[in-house]
Amino acid sequence: MFHLYNYLHTLDFHINFSLSSAQKIKYTLTDITGKKIMQKQMNVLSGKSSIYLDGKSLSTGTYLLKVQGENISFSKKLIKNK
């Protein structure tokens, strides 16, 4: 399960999710053409966790966030407006 929050006043994105066990996850942000904007790995403990994306550095447009781990995998479309 995950939740995406877009804070319009700061242009930031927060993705909250929960894991049943500690694991390494990788997340990738691409633009609409498939160009990789960022890719990071992080070790996450079991329970609630979150990913923070600084939207101020992104151009206006549509992006795809992919999150993958041992027992988690999801994608979410992000839209950055001015």
N, C-alpha and C positions, 0 to 999 in steps of 0.2 A: 504494500500500500504506500502511496506517495501523495503529497500535496504540493502544488506549485503556488507560490505567492509572488505577485509582481507589485512592487511598491512604486507607484507612479510618481510620487514626489521625489524619489531618489533614483529612479530608473534601474533599481536592483532587482534581481530574481533570487528567491530562496526556494529550494526544493527540499522538502522534508520527507523522510522515508524511515521505515523501520526494518531492521534485520533480525533474523532469528539466531544468527551466530556471527562472531567476529570474522571479518574477511577483508581482502583487498578489493576495492572497486576501481573501475576506470570510467571516467566520463569524458565525452567528446562533444564539442559544440561545432556544428558546421553551418554554413550559410545555405541559402536555398539552392545554390548551384552545386553543393557538395564540397565546397572548399573548406578545409579544416581551419577553424578559427583558434581553437585551443583544445588541448588534451591533457588530462591530469589523472594521476593515480593517488589513492589515499587509503590508508588502513583505517577501517571503521570497526568500532566495537558493536556488540549486539545491543539491540534496543533502538531508540530513536536517534537519528542522525540527520544532518542537513548538508546541502551544498549551497554555497553562496556564489553568485555570479555578479560581477560589477558591470552593470549595464551602461554605465557612462562611457566605457571604452568601445561600445558597439555602435556601428552605424545603424540608422533606421532601416528596418527590414525584417525578414522572417528567418528564423534559425531553427535548427533541430538539435536537441540535446539527447544524447544516448548515454544511458548508464548501464554498466554491466559488472556483474560480480559472480561469485560462486552460485548463489541462489537468488539473484535478483537481476532483472533485465527489463528496462522500459525505455521508451522514447517519448519525448514531449516536444511539441512545436511551441516556440517562443516568438512573440511578435514585439518588436521594439518600435514604438511610435516616438515622434518628436516630443 
